[in-house]
């Protein structure tokens, strides 16, 4: 069997697997936000940056290779990951205490995991649009981290191309495929994969915000390394013996 | 009306209904309509059979495209530090006054829009601007008067005096590329007498390295692309010369285009490619007629098209793809994305373009100057080429000199020339610092003027910006942070957010609110950008700040408050909206800062 080492641990992999995929299969967590096992690698959040034999690269876009020596859980890399997470917080408007996604939010959970105690950088306080035009889904751009998971899900799974990224640089924003640009005029359905894949509260089904009380939610009780994707509940059950 | 009617169906048909040509299609729509209206985006989506969101993504990515109207005349001032030192801000203010417009706002009569853009490749003849995409070099107050009169008289651009658009070559030192005559076809004829392998061997022996700055061996790039399997191979010439302070490709394309196209054709022969692209930066749109004329002449002479030089198996043609104001498209994989009609965001690599480039086929992307060198090597052989320069950096290098010197322009030197020599030749008598290879390159101080222009010492894509003793190197670096924040594609977190954080911190220092804490913060942001960014833009975006901090610490220290920390938040500034609403500006409507 082909293997590589990750923080000294031997990790088996199959031909074509990325570092993060092989690590996940071996139950080793590498912090990430734009990566999702069901979708094509993207490599934009850069949280999963690891040291690959002396060179830094994203674990979600670099393929595992025989004998590769990878470092991930180092104080230096985690300090940089923390800074990236703080950057994501200050470029948007993330008010966790009033957010429906709090406790189920991967951005928040990664911040907990990395020990983030403050946003550190000055806030940008950007003026971003909230789109409540859809009867069942809220699009809250203030919380968008541009991971493009909804873009990929809508294109690759739903076959609808509801989302895209418009603009450039710090002005990049999630755009909607409808003549008015409003979500309500698009073909998005609340049952679409694109609706539920959002790691933050940017895309969120309406009228379910508090059906599970804050304090009883996934990341209120589990570190994100135990349940990297909110949808993957089976893994958690296995760990709990359920 | 000065604008033509726009028939999107005709435009789409002209570009073969292929969404890969979207950037070209959007150019045509905007040329006709003045902007890209929402309704036009819907029509293009239907005609091209792609999601609307894809058209919108591309239309909103490029600086030169806009969905809102910019009137009949859109004036964009080049905003490089060199333009600024030459009085750009004053001229822009003067034009706005003459036209009664506010910057970055359409005039009330819908006639004119005045804004800014990144360096447009005219640093040797600035300040410069673009009017509806056409270059206006060497601006002065009297020229601004004339331009304002022409606009107010609603004079069509085609009737403006030609001297307003005359771009000089300003070649002050010529070598084998610029100085010696080239007979179109000479390189191809010499090459056809031997094999493609022999040509690769010549390039290898000549030790030609990429002139875009990275210095990758051209023979290796071509050989690996030639070997790669694919449905087709492509040759792409990177004429996106967007690095502020660079303009040497402008001269090659304006006056030596045959040399460049010949180099591309030589490459096509080696690869077995049938299609080539010249990716011309949008700022050089004014060159389209002359470049197309050169291509036509080459077709007529049997140097391009079907059966080149009567070789029935040698078919190759070149299409010009016009960029639209995005520095990042100088990165080869972003350039390919743009060629495919998408926003110019760098791809995940590997795979590299040599195996998976345009339409995921094997593709060679080389700089304009690299192709020109390849043509000369085909014509004259490796020994002649490698006789010039140093062992590791053979041949000559075109340097674009601008800033505080008597003779700005293009200088061709054998590699290995010292910075001091260039400064002497261009008449820079009071040089204090030189920015080599643009903001992403290296800032050197007067103590380092004996360093050499060569891959082994100071690699460069060509920019050479000279700053005299009286220039404020902090302001130079601050201009560059604004440039990178404007040009970041926004794909990855460290570059998208980091470039803005750096820009904001430099602005904070400029406002007199800096502290030693901010200096340490900028170093930390640089570290994150360098280690975690997706591409070279992010890796190098903090270079100007870090290098000037190290080499010109006084420029920073004099701006720092003697505190450990000073917040960026401006308490009095936060009341500005309230003052506007209440119409107050008295003493009690302000918060006066206590002296620390």
Interface residues (C-beta under 8 A of the other chain):
Chain A: X41 X43 X44 X45 X46 X47 X49 X56 X58 X61 X80 X83 X84 X87 X88 X90 X91 X121 X122 X124 X146 X161 X162 X163 X164 X165 X166 X167 X168 X169 X170 X171 X172 X175 X176 X177 X178 X179 X181
Chain B: X38 X42 X51 X52 X53 X54 X56 X57 X60 X61 X62 X63 X326 X343 X348 X485 X486 X487 X488 X489 X490 X491 X492 X493 X494 X496 X497 X498 X499 X500 X501 X504 X524 X527 X528 X531 X532 X533 X534 X568 X569
